[in-house]
């Protein structure tokens, strides 16, 4: 069974959540996609009248500031390293039992769930696969790859259910050792914090602003975007905004210099206000290549801000984007196709506006964070009553 059915959601949310006490486990408070998603999910589970506490294995900062502003309870085990939960499983389990006796949601599949069960935690445990299975394992040593396999296998036996954040991820998990129950629950977003841009549409004589947001690492395709933009700039005034940082940044800046498009390319580094970034863009580019996207929160954020998307057929991205309706999908690594898709939007502003509006509607209707929160609550309630399929 891939996802929570509408009937299950209705039954789960019709019951009072006031007696349910859950704990959500994070390694630390370093802000990333999984951490932001967990915080937003916790906020909306609280709104459904359940009790949720985020438990950090190590330190809670800087995410703790956001949690305090949102009124989300949290605590910390104050362990120096994540692996220390294996040395102190009883401490770990005791705190989770205190904070979330009715269920624990751990941020990844592996020894976090196994250590919790080893320490004596009796409640349902659910582990989320955000995409570690899709990471290029050839970059790691044989010893590290073996440790990961063992960790996933042991974790799969210890937890009650595992969640895939997309159908792409569900299919990949099914090919590896996994828990008895797998459920697909899409990541979600709060559309109220991502309003469509109000900037004026670019006129023919103005720069068309193309936005890219993400880690600047190999496989994310920022190099393909720069090459495509260099060709596009010969036909249409453009500007590229690149939000994010990483080990590939210097090489990307050099590439922009070589292609003579550096004056039109702004490297902005990491940004706290992503919706504000998208408000300055006309188009969102998601050109991922060898890096396989398990979900792509960046795509969803841009959709929620009313941006048409030009993206590759990569991982779960086609599950978010309706080709020809909310954006355009092109083959991974195809610079020519990427350039042509961008040019189409450059020449057809009405199409750009229509696809951006459709993208926003799809994000709100199909990927609302409240739907995710209800689905997780339903899963824990099914596990508690033993009625899970």
N, C-alpha and C positions, 0 to 999 in steps of 0.2 A: 504494500500500500504506500503510495508516494506522498500523499498529502492529506491533511485533515479535511474531511468532507464538510459541506455546509451544514448537514444535519448534526454532525459531531460538534461543530463550532456553536451552533444554536443551543444544543443541549448543555454544553460546557459553560457558556456565558449566561445561560438562564439561571444557573445555580449561583448562589452567593460565593464570592471569592474571599470573603472576609476571614474565613477560618484557614485559608491556605497560607503557609509560610514557606517561602522558597529562598534558596541561597544561590547566587550566581558567582562563579569563581573566575577570577582573572589573575594572571601571573603578577602584574604590577600596574602602576598607573601611567605608564608611558603611553601617550596618546597615539592610537593607530585606528585603522578601520574597525577591527574587532572590538576594541575598547569603546569607541564612540557608539557602535551599534549596541553593545551590551548596556551602556548607560541609557540610551534612548529606549531600548526594550524594557529595561527595569522601570523607567518612568511611566511607561504606558501600562505595564502590568500593575503598577501601583494604582493607576487610574481605574483599573478594573476591580478594585477593592481587595486585591490580594496583598500579602505582606512580602516584600522582597528586600534582601540585604546583599550587597556586593561584598564578597570576601576576597581580599588581595593576599596572595601568597607572600609577597615581599612588601614593597612600599606602595602607598596609594597615590602619591603625587606624580604628575600634576593633575591627573583626572579628578582628584578629590575636590578641587575647586568647582568643577562643573557639577559634581554630585551634590555638593552642599547648596549650590544655587538652585538646583532642581528639587531639593529636599529628599534625596535618595540616601537611605541609610547605608553605611559601609563600615568595614573594620579591616584590620590587617593582622596576619599571623606574624609579621615582621621577621620572616626567614630571609637569610641572606641570598640564597639561590633557590630556584624553582625545584631543583632535585632534592632539596632538604625536606620536602614533604615525605620522601621515602624514608628518611631518618626519623621523622616525627609523625608517623601516620595517626597516632592516637590524638595528638594535639590537633591535627588537621581535622580529623573526623569529629572530635568533640566540639570544635567551634562550628563546624557545619551543622551538626545536630542541634546546637543551640540557636543558630541563626535561621536554619531552614530544615526543620524536621520533616517537612512534607515533600521535599525534593531538592536536588542540587543540579544546577546546570553548569557544566565545566566547559571552558573555552576551546578545548581541542580534544581529539581522541588520543588516548595514550595513558601514561601513568598517573595523571591527575585523578582519573576515575578509579584506577586500580589501587592507588594509595588510600583513597577515601574508603573503599570497601575493606581494604586490609586493616584500616584503623577501627573498623567496627560500625561504620555509618550504615544505618538500617533502611533509610528512605530510598525512593527511586532516584537513580542517577541518569542524567541525559548528557551526552557529549555532542558537541557541534564540530563538524568538519568544515572549516572555512577555506580549505584549499591546500593544505600541506601535501596531500597526495599528488598534487599537480606540479609541485616544485621540482625543478630539474635535479634529480638525485645524483646525477653524474658529477655534480660539482662538489659532492661530499665524499669523504673517505669511505672505504669499504666498512670500516668499524662503525662509523656514524650511521651509515645506511642500515647496518645490521641492528643497531640499537633502536632505530626508528621502527623497523619492522617488528621487533620484539615488543616495543612499547605499545604499538597499535594492536598487536595480537592480544597482549595481556589486558589492555584497556577494553577491547571489544568483549572479552569474557566477563569483565567486572561490571560494566554498565548495563542498564536495562534497555536503553534505546540510544540510537545515534541519529542526528539530524544532518541532512544534506541541505545546503543553502540554494541548490538549483538541481534541475533534472540532470544536467551534465555531471554534477558532483555525485548525485545519486547513482548514476550508471557506473562511475568510476569506483565508488565505494563497494558496489555490488560485486566487483571483480576481485576484491581483497577480503581478508578476514574482517567480519563486522559483527555488531551486536545482533541479537535475535530480531529486533525490530529496527527498521530504518524508516524515517519519515522525512519527506521533503517539505521544508518550511522556508519560503523565500525570505531573504532579508527585506527590511522595510525602511521607510523614511517618513518623517513627519512633514507633510506638505506645508504646514503653517509656518515653518522656519525657512522655507525655500520658495520665495515668491517669484513669479515671472518677472523678467527684466522690463524696465520701463524706458530704457534708453531708446533714442530715435533710431529708426532703421537706417542702415548705411545707404547713402545715395551712390549713384554710379561713380561720382568723382571722389568719394570718401573711401577710406580703408575698410575693407571687410575684415572683421576681427575673428580670428580662429583661435579657440582656446583648447589647451591641453592641460590636464591635471593628473598628477601621479608621480610615483617614484621614478627617478631618472636612472633606470637600470636597464641592462641588456634585455631585449625581448619585448619591451613596452612600446616600441615603435616610434618614439619621438624622432629618431633619425629619418624614418620614412616620411613623417609629416614635414620635416624641414626640406627634404628633397622635393616632395610634392608641392610645397609652398613656393619653393624657388622657381619651379616651372609655372605655377599659377600666377606668380607675381608679374610675369611677362605679359599677361593678358588682363590683369585686374589688380588695382591697388589693394594690398592686404597688409595685415599685421598679425603676428603670432604672439600669443601670450602663453607662456609655459610656467605653470605653477607646480612646485615640487623641487626636490633636490635628490642628489644621489651620486654614485661614483661615475656615471656617464656624463655628468654635466660639462666638464671641461672639454670632452671630445665633441659634444653636441655644439658647444660654442665655437669650437674650431671648424666644425662642418658648416655652420652658418656663415662663418667668415669666408671659407673657401668658395661657397656657393653665392657669395655676395648678397646675402639676405640678412646678415647680422644687424644692420640698422633697423630692420623691420621686425626683429625678434627680441622680445623681452623675457629674460629669465628672472622670475619673481621669487624663487625660493619657496619655502613652506609658508602657507597662508592659513590663518585661523578661520577667516570668514570666507568659506567656499561659495555660498550663495552670492556674496558681493562680487566675487571673481567672475562668476558666470554672467552677472548683470552687465559686465563690460564686453561680453562676447556675442557674436552673431551666430556662431556655429560651434558645436563641441566635436572635437576629433578624438576618437578612441582607436588608435592604430595598432593595437597590440599584435605582436607577431609570434615569437617563440614562447613568450610568457603566456600561459593558458589562464584565462580568467575564470575563476570558480563562480563568480557572480558579477562583479564590477559595480561597486557602490558609486564610483565616479560617474558611470553612465546614468545611474538612477538619479544622482544629484543634478546632473545637467538636464535630464528630462523633467524633473520637478521644477526647475527654473524656467521651463518653457523653451528649451533649446533643441533645435533639430540636431540629430546625431549622425555623423559620418564615422562608421566603425567597421572593424574587420569581423568576419565570421569566425569568431574565436571563442572557445569554451561556451560559457553561458550567455554571452552577449546576445545571440539571436533569440534567447528567451525573453529578453527585455525589449528589444527593438523590433518593431514590425516594419520590415523592409518596404519602402515606398509609402509608408503611412506616418511613421514617427521619425524616420531617418532613412539612411541608405547604408546597406551592408556591402562591403567589398572583400575580395580575397586577401588573406593575410600576406603581407610583404609585397603587394602589388602597388607600387608607387604611382603608376599611370592611372590605375582605376581609382586610387585615392584622390589624385588630382582632379580627375573628371567629375567625381562626386562633389567635391568642393566647388568646382566651377559651375556645376548645375545650380547649386544654391546661390552662388554669386550672381548668376544671370537671372534667377527667378525668385525675387524677393517674396512674391505671394506664396510660392511653394514653401519657402523658408518659414514664413509665418504660420502657414497651415500645419506643417509638420511639427513645428515647435509647440503649437497649441495642442495637437494630438498627443505629443509626447507627455505633456503635463497631465492631460486627462488619463492617459494609461498609467502613469506613475501613481496618481491618486486612487484610481479605481482598482488597480491590481497589486500595488506594492506599498500600501499604507502600513505604517508601523503598527497600527492598532490591530490589523489582521494578523500580523506576526505574533503580537502579544497574545491574542486570543488563541492562536494555534498552539503556542507553547503551553498555555494554561490547560487547554484541552488535552494535550499529550500527557501532562503530569496527572490530570484527573483520571484519564484512562489507565495509566500505570497504577495509580492508587487503588482503583476498584478492580483491577485485573481484567478489564474488558477491552484491552487493546487488541487489535487484529494484527 
